[in-house]
């Protein structure tokens, strides 16, 4: 693996541009895996948990432990050869197998340099050159929703109303900009204040400001989880508030509980504070999600709303109806037609307005990666169904294909047993998938 304290980025002739948590979704030994492309990792590493779910060559067993640049020990059980596919190009890499890892799979500098990989931050994709030209794969669109825990590196003792900059450890080596969110329980129960901040990760470490709001000392043990970090998308803007601004005055007035005003804290930080603000389009999306969640809780008493709302907000991506999402599943639906010859049906006649509506649907679905262009001999006509709100629903007439399709056979749950399981419970919830028909990939 190289030096035990490897973690920096060595000079290379490739166009490697370190970005904030570059994630891609690619087939690894035939299974699509969310992969972190880490220019600060010397070797490629795969977690034992994801490796157990894919077919792979025998692991070359060799148990050993290495210390990373942040003094964190990571245990490896051996090494395994993996086939990583970028479109039609298959690459090979010997990856270390870790019993615990911050993510499922990390492609490090060994793979990047071997295949002359370019990480194009501006185009949001990685590119590989081969004898037939260039092949690329886009960054994963869902990477901004991935969070990682950050922990305190050294034990800390803070005096009454004392402020201190502390080192924290991150589970990956390098990131230009990540958003830090403090652990709420630590702030409210122990009166330990930490700001939301934009951080830069170097050698698995970064620094945040910690403030003790109590009138007596506070101790924080080593390895305490202080909060979480997540990818900072391009729509985030950073502003600097100088110590002379009114932010410190607002600090003491906004931190209060129902029955107790927290102690005033007037000491100015020697460092400027960083705040992040989202552009208007992202702000409107957050507002819409907020309104959706509030509407779902209107039937509850206010006390219960206050308890449930933080939990729903934590999973707010589930309630984002502004964009189409695909289910994060490895399941694929197979239409079994046997040896039957392809069925091709002519499109239904449409007015000019209907053709324009259909074109808009197709463009949006292609943009959302729900469909792709095809030259298949199989073809079924599209039907536009009017919804009660006046909009149209995109449907496909598969009746001719249904006649020749071999039906799936699987046991259905007994309705009586299902209803009996609901007995004795007070609260019930359900999730309705948006455009659920398009959630499962078809093969």
Order of alpha helices (4+ residues) and beta strands (2+ residues): beta-beta-beta-alpha-beta-beta-beta-beta-alpha-beta-beta-beta-beta-beta-beta-beta-alpha-beta-beta-beta-beta-beta-beta-alpha-beta-alpha-alpha-beta-alpha-beta-beta-alpha-alpha-beta
